[in-house]
Amino acid sequence: KSRKYCCICSHYRGKNVDGKVISLHTYPANVAIRLIWIQRSRLVRKDFVYTANSQICSQHFVNFNGPSKDHPLPSVFPNKANQLESGQVNRNSKTHTNDENNRKLKKLDILVSP
């Protein structure tokens, strides 16, 4: 049986990271929300191509538990920036999100907001 990996990083289901066990989450069936997940994936990994088998690990969500009612969107990308939603940037990382990427995320969030 082959391992399934996060489409953004190298984590896999069951891996232990900082005392938390990684879980993988499939992209949502809701098209509007799924498109935001895809856009956010591409902000981090330019070569990302969505497939029905694509999954994101729990490390990319607030509280590192996967999507929740309060935080349904992946927003934590430690290798690129602290959090896309907050606009905070880790200046020590090799790459980081810029203002343009944060503006794109806000536009996507507005499109999905009730």
Beta strands, then each sheet from edge to edge (+ up, - down):
strand 1: 16-17
strand 2: 20-21
strand 3: 24-26
strand 4: 55-57
sheet 1: 1+ 2-
sheet 2: 3+ 4-
end
